[in-house]
Amino acid sequence: MNFTTRQVEIIEASKYLIGNKGIQNLTIKNLAKKMSFSEPAIYRHFKDKTEILKALLLFHREIIKSEIIKILDSEKPSLVKIQEIFKFKFKHIEKNPAFVMIIFSETSFQYCSILSSIVSKIMEQRSKKIIDLLKEGQKNNEIRNDVEAEQLATIIMGGIRKTILSWKLEGFKSDLNLEGEKLWITIQKLIKK
């Protein structure tokens, strides 16, 4: 999805507002004030708050997707690819805590089919990529095959989600990359053949 320079500026300002005081802090009024714009100026680029949140989700989806594609396209073993995805994910999240606040606000999206659909598709795509990578590793005898790839993916994604949620609930104070490394060591012990 292509965004104009001004739309990217609005997305970045939105992340700032959400990162400071949560998703409820993102209002058109607060956004206009943060950017020294008038409210109608914001509306020239996005029709409402939902469209801004949608853009924020899609913007980050593309950043994550392009990096993951590079990792997947490499000639490295599956286990190394999974480790690199882990590292990238935790680094990206640590740099973008507002993104976490949006993703973990999915219950707020239950009445907004547009946003809940985007979050659902993002999770589904990530899950599929991990499952495919695990199956590749099982085929190449790197990853245990006595447990279905889908179940291993659930454990991996659940571990990532729990680690990120704990970081969020602690007020983003711990070292997320370090916690990600610890999680990876455990996951590797569980899935390595």
C-alpha positions as a Markdown table, in Angstrom:
| # | Residue | x | y | z |
|---|---|---|---|---|
| 1 | Met | 0.0 | 0.0 | 0.0 |
| 2 | Asn | 1.4 | 3.4 | -0.9 |
| 3 | Phe | 1.1 | 6.3 | 1.4 |
| 4 | Thr | 1.9 | 10.0 | 0.7 |
| 5 | Thr | 4.6 | 11.8 | 2.7 |
| 6 | Arg | 1.9 | 13.6 | 4.7 |
| 7 | Gln | 0.1 | 10.4 | 5.4 |
| 8 | Val | 3.3 | 8.8 | 6.8 |
| 9 | Glu | 3.8 | 11.9 | 9.0 |
| 10 | Ile | 0.3 | 11.5 | 10.3 |
| 11 | Ile | 0.9 | 7.8 | 10.9 |
| 12 | Glu | 4.1 | 8.6 | 12.8 |
| 13 | Ala | 2.4 | 11.3 | 14.9 |
| 14 | Ser | -0.4 | 8.8 | 15.6 |
| 15 | Lys | 2.2 | 6.3 | 16.9 |
| 16 | Tyr | 3.6 | 9.0 | 19.1 |
| 17 | Leu | 0.2 | 9.8 | 20.7 |
| 18 | Ile | -0.7 | 6.1 | 21.2 |
| 19 | Gly | 2.8 | 5.4 | 22.6 |
| 20 | Asn | 2.5 | 8.1 | 25.2 |
| 21 | Lys | -1.0 | 7.6 | 26.6 |
| 22 | Gly | -2.6 | 4.6 | 24.8 |
| 23 | Ile | -5.0 | 4.2 | 21.9 |
| 24 | Gln | -7.6 | 6.4 | 23.6 |
| 25 | Asn | -5.2 | 9.3 | 23.2 |
| 26 | Leu | -5.5 | 9.1 | 19.5 |
| 27 | Thr | -8.2 | 11.7 | 18.5 |
| 28 | Ile | -8.3 | 13.9 | 15.5 |
| 29 | Lys | -8.1 | 16.9 | 17.8 |
| 30 | Asn | -5.0 | 15.6 | 19.6 |
| 31 | Leu | -3.4 | 14.6 | 16.3 |
| 32 | Ala | -4.0 | 18.1 | 14.8 |
| 33 | Lys | -2.5 | 19.7 | 17.9 |
| 34 | Lys | 0.5 | 17.4 | 17.8 |
| 35 | Met | 1.2 | 18.2 | 14.2 |
| 36 | Ser | 0.2 | 21.9 | 14.4 |
| 37 | Phe | -2.5 | 21.3 | 11.8 |
| 38 | Ser | -6.1 | 22.2 | 11.7 |
| 39 | Glu | -8.5 | 19.3 | 12.1 |
| 40 | Pro | -9.8 | 19.7 | 8.5 |
| 41 | Ala | -6.2 | 19.3 | 7.3 |
| 42 | Ile | -6.1 | 15.8 | 8.9 |
| 43 | Tyr | -9.4 | 15.0 | 7.2 |
| 44 | Arg | -7.9 | 15.8 | 3.8 |
| 45 | His | -5.6 | 12.8 | 4.3 |
| 46 | Phe | -7.7 | 10.4 | 6.3 |
| 47 | Lys | -11.5 | 10.4 | 6.6 |
| 48 | Asp | -11.5 | 9.3 | 10.3 |
| 49 | Lys | -9.6 | 7.7 | 13.2 |
| 50 | Thr | -10.4 | 4.2 | 12.0 |
| 51 | Glu | -8.8 | 5.0 | 8.7 |
| 52 | Ile | -5.7 | 6.2 | 10.5 |
| 53 | Leu | -5.5 | 3.1 | 12.6 |
| 54 | Lys | -6.0 | 1.0 | 9.5 |
| 55 | Ala | -3.1 | 2.8 | 7.8 |
| 56 | Leu | -0.9 | 2.4 | 10.8 |
| 57 | Leu | -1.5 | -1.4 | 10.8 |
| 58 | Leu | -1.0 | -1.7 | 7.1 |
| 59 | Phe | 2.1 | 0.5 | 7.2 |
| 60 | His | 3.8 | -1.7 | 9.8 |
| 61 | Arg | 2.6 | -4.9 | 8.1 |
| 62 | Glu | 4.5 | -3.9 | 5.0 |
| 63 | Ile | 7.7 | -3.1 | 6.9 |
| 64 | Ile | 7.5 | -6.4 | 8.7 |
| 65 | Lys | 6.6 | -8.3 | 5.5 |
| 66 | Ser | 9.5 | -7.0 | 3.5 |
| 67 | Glu | 12.0 | -7.9 | 6.1 |
| 68 | Ile | 10.5 | -11.4 | 6.7 |
| 69 | Ile | 10.5 | -12.0 | 2.9 |
| 70 | Lys | 14.3 | -11.3 | 2.9 |
| 71 | Ile | 14.8 | -13.8 | 5.7 |
| 72 | Leu | 12.6 | -16.4 | 4.0 |
| 73 | Asp | 14.3 | -16.0 | 0.6 |
| 74 | Ser | 17.8 | -16.6 | 2.1 |
| 75 | Glu | 19.5 | -20.0 | 1.7 |
| 76 | Lys | 19.9 | -20.4 | 5.5 |
| 77 | Pro | 18.5 | -23.5 | 7.4 |
| 78 | Ser | 14.9 | -23.2 | 8.6 |
| 79 | Leu | 16.0 | -23.0 | 12.3 |
| 80 | Val | 18.2 | -20.0 | 11.5 |
| 81 | Lys | 15.4 | -18.3 | 9.6 |
| 82 | Ile | 13.1 | -18.7 | 12.5 |
| 83 | Gln | 15.7 | -17.3 | 14.8 |
| 84 | Glu | 16.2 | -14.3 | 12.5 |
| 85 | Ile | 12.5 | -13.7 | 12.4 |
| 86 | Phe | 12.5 | -13.8 | 16.2 |
| 87 | Lys | 15.3 | -11.2 | 16.4 |
| 88 | Phe | 13.7 | -8.9 | 13.8 |
| 89 | Lys | 10.3 | -9.1 | 15.4 |
| 90 | Phe | 11.5 | -8.2 | 18.9 |
| 91 | Lys | 13.7 | -5.3 | 17.6 |
| 92 | His | 10.9 | -3.9 | 15.5 |
| 93 | Ile | 8.4 | -4.1 | 18.4 |
| 94 | Glu | 10.9 | -2.5 | 20.8 |
| 95 | Lys | 11.3 | 0.4 | 18.4 |
| 96 | Asn | 7.6 | 0.7 | 17.9 |
| 97 | Pro | 5.8 | 0.3 | 21.2 |
| 98 | Ala | 2.7 | 2.1 | 19.9 |
| 99 | Phe | 2.2 | -0.8 | 17.4 |
| 100 | Val | 2.0 | -3.2 | 20.4 |
| 101 | Met | -0.7 | -1.0 | 22.0 |
| 102 | Ile | -2.7 | -1.2 | 18.8 |
| 103 | Ile | -2.3 | -5.0 | 18.2 |
| 104 | Phe | -3.1 | -5.7 | 21.9 |
| 105 | Ser | -6.2 | -3.5 | 21.6 |
| 106 | Glu | -7.9 | -6.1 | 19.4 |
| 107 | Thr | -10.8 | -6.4 | 21.8 |
| 108 | Ser | -11.4 | -2.7 | 21.1 |
| 109 | Phe | -11.7 | -3.6 | 17.4 |
| 110 | Gln | -14.4 | -6.2 | 18.0 |
| 111 | Tyr | -17.0 | -3.6 | 16.9 |
| 112 | Cys | -15.0 | -2.4 | 14.0 |
| 113 | Ser | -14.9 | -5.1 | 11.4 |
| 114 | Ile | -12.3 | -3.3 | 9.3 |
| 115 | Leu | -9.6 | -3.2 | 12.0 |
| 116 | Ser | -10.4 | -6.7 | 13.4 |
| 117 | Ser | -10.2 | -8.1 | 9.9 |
| 118 | Ile | -6.8 | -6.5 | 9.3 |
| 119 | Val | -5.4 | -7.8 | 12.7 |
| 120 | Ser | -6.9 | -11.2 | 12.0 |
| 121 | Lys | -5.3 | -11.4 | 8.5 |
| 122 | Ile | -1.9 | -10.2 | 9.8 |
| 123 | Met | -2.0 | -13.0 | 12.5 |
| 124 | Glu | -3.1 | -15.6 | 9.9 |
| 125 | Gln | -0.3 | -14.6 | 7.5 |
| 126 | Arg | 2.3 | -14.7 | 10.2 |
| 127 | Ser | 1.1 | -18.1 | 11.4 |
| 128 | Lys | 1.2 | -19.5 | 7.9 |
| 129 | Lys | 4.7 | -18.4 | 7.3 |
| 130 | Ile | 5.9 | -19.9 | 10.6 |
| 131 | Ile | 4.0 | -23.2 | 9.8 |
| 132 | Asp | 5.6 | -23.4 | 6.3 |
| 133 | Leu | 9.0 | -22.7 | 7.8 |
| 134 | Leu | 8.5 | -25.4 | 10.5 |
| 135 | Lys | 7.4 | -27.9 | 7.8 |
| 136 | Glu | 10.4 | -27.1 | 5.8 |
| 137 | Gly | 12.6 | -27.7 | 8.8 |
| 138 | Gln | 10.8 | -31.0 | 9.6 |
| 139 | Lys | 11.3 | -32.1 | 6.0 |
| 140 | Asn | 15.1 | -31.2 | 6.2 |
| 141 | Asn | 15.4 | -33.1 | 9.5 |
| 142 | Glu | 16.3 | -29.9 | 11.5 |
| 143 | Ile | 13.0 | -29.7 | 13.5 |
| 144 | Arg | 11.3 | -32.4 | 15.4 |
| 145 | Asn | 8.5 | -34.0 | 13.4 |
| 146 | Asp | 6.7 | -35.9 | 16.2 |
| 147 | Val | 4.7 | -32.8 | 16.8 |
| 148 | Glu | 2.6 | -31.1 | 14.1 |
| 149 | Ala | 4.0 | -27.9 | 12.7 |
| 150 | Glu | 0.7 | -26.1 | 13.5 |
| 151 | Gln | 1.1 | -27.0 | 17.2 |
| 152 | Leu | 4.7 | -25.9 | 17.2 |
| 153 | Ala | 3.6 | -22.6 | 15.6 |
| 154 | Thr | 1.0 | -22.1 | 18.3 |
| 155 | Ile | 3.6 | -22.5 | 21.0 |
| 156 | Ile | 6.0 | -20.2 | 19.2 |
| 157 | Met | 3.5 | -17.5 | 18.5 |
| 158 | Gly | 2.0 | -17.8 | 22.0 |
| 159 | Gly | 5.4 | -17.4 | 23.5 |
| 160 | Ile | 6.1 | -14.3 | 21.4 |
| 161 | Arg | 2.7 | -12.8 | 22.3 |
| 162 | Lys | 3.1 | -13.5 | 26.0 |
| 163 | Thr | 6.6 | -12.0 | 26.1 |
| 164 | Ile | 5.5 | -8.8 | 24.3 |
| 165 | Leu | 2.4 | -8.5 | 26.5 |
| 166 | Ser | 4.5 | -8.8 | 29.7 |
| 167 | Trp | 6.8 | -6.1 | 28.3 |
| 168 | Lys | 3.8 | -3.8 | 27.6 |
| 169 | Leu | 2.3 | -4.4 | 31.1 |
| 170 | Glu | 5.6 | -3.6 | 32.7 |
| 171 | Gly | 5.5 | -0.2 | 31.0 |
| 172 | Phe | 8.1 | -1.1 | 28.3 |
| 173 | Lys | 10.8 | -1.1 | 31.0 |
| 174 | Ser | 12.5 | -4.5 | 30.5 |
| 175 | Asp | 14.9 | -5.3 | 27.7 |
| 176 | Leu | 12.6 | -6.9 | 25.1 |
| 177 | Asn | 15.4 | -8.1 | 22.9 |
| 178 | Leu | 17.0 | -9.9 | 25.9 |
| 179 | Glu | 13.6 | -11.5 | 26.8 |
| 180 | Gly | 13.2 | -12.5 | 23.1 |
| 181 | Glu | 16.7 | -14.2 | 23.2 |
| 182 | Lys | 15.7 | -16.1 | 26.3 |
| 183 | Leu | 12.5 | -17.2 | 24.7 |
| 184 | Trp | 14.4 | -18.3 | 21.6 |
| 185 | Ile | 16.7 | -20.5 | 23.6 |
| 186 | Thr | 13.7 | -22.3 | 25.1 |
| 187 | Ile | 11.8 | -22.6 | 21.8 |
| 188 | Gln | 14.9 | -23.9 | 20.1 |
| 189 | Lys | 15.3 | -26.6 | 22.8 |
| 190 | Leu | 11.6 | -27.6 | 22.2 |
| 191 | Ile | 11.6 | -27.7 | 18.4 |
| 192 | Lys | 15.2 | -28.8 | 17.4 |
| 193 | Lys | 15.6 | -32.3 | 16.4 |
